C-alpha cells in the first residue's frame, strides 16, 4: 500500500502522461487495486494549489483515494 502526500502529486507534473505512460499506467493500476491512497487534506491542497491541469484531471477522476484519517491515525 502507498500513501501519497502533496509533494508526490506535485512532482508528477513533470512526468507527462504522453512521455511517461508506464508511470501513469502503474498509478492507475494501483488505484484500481486499492493500493494507492492519500488523505482529504492533500486533496484540499491540490485543489487550492493546482500543480498542473493534468494532475487536476487525474485527481478529479480519482477522488476516492483521498480518505479522512481515523482517530487512531
C-alpha positions in Angstrom: 0.0 0.0 0.0 1.2 3.5 -0.8 0.1 6.8 0.9 1.0 9.9 -1.1 1.5 13.4 0.2 1.0 16.6 -1.8 4.7 16.7 -2.8 4.4 13.4 -4.7 1.5 14.6 -6.8 3.2 17.9 -7.4 6.3 16.1 -8.7 4.2 14.2 -11.2 3.5 17.4 -13.1 7.0 16.9 -14.7 6.0 13.4 -15.8 3.7 13.9 -18.7 1.4 11.0 -19.5 2.4 11.1 -23.2 6.1 10.9 -22.3 5.9 8.5 -19.3 2.9 6.3 -20.0 4.2 3.4 -17.9 4.3 5.5 -14.7 0.7 6.7 -15.2 -0.5 3.2 -16.1 1.1 1.9 -12.9 -0.5 4.7 -10.8 -3.9 3.9 -12.4 -3.4 0.2 -11.7 -2.5 0.9 -8.0 -5.8 2.9 -7.7 -7.8 0.1 -9.2 -6.1 -2.5 -6.9 -6.9 -0.3 -3.9 -3.2 0.1 -3.2 -2.8 3.9 -3.5 -4.3 6.3 -1.1 -3.9 9.8 0.3 -5.9 12.0 2.7 -8.5 14.6 2.4 -6.1 17.5 3.3 -3.9 16.6 0.4 -7.0 16.8 -1.9 -7.7 20.3 -0.5 -4.1 21.4 -1.1 -4.1 20.1 -4.7 -7.4 21.8 -5.4 -6.2 25.1 -3.9 -2.6 25.0 -5.3 -3.1 23.1 -8.6 0.3 21.9 -9.9 -1.0 21.3 -13.4 -4.1 20.7 -15.4 -3.1 17.0 -16.0 -2.7 16.4 -12.3 -6.0 18.2 -11.6 -7.8 16.0 -14.1 -6.2 12.8 -12.6 -7.1 13.9 -9.0 -10.7 14.7 -10.1 -11.2 11.3 -11.6 -9.6 9.5 -8.6 -11.1 11.4 -5.6 -12.0 8.1 -3.9 -8.3 7.6 -2.9 -8.4 10.7 -0.6 -9.6 9.4 2.7 -10.5 11.0 6.1 -8.0 9.9 8.7 -9.3 8.0 11.6 -8.7 8.9 15.3 -6.0 6.3 15.6 -4.2 7.6 12.6 
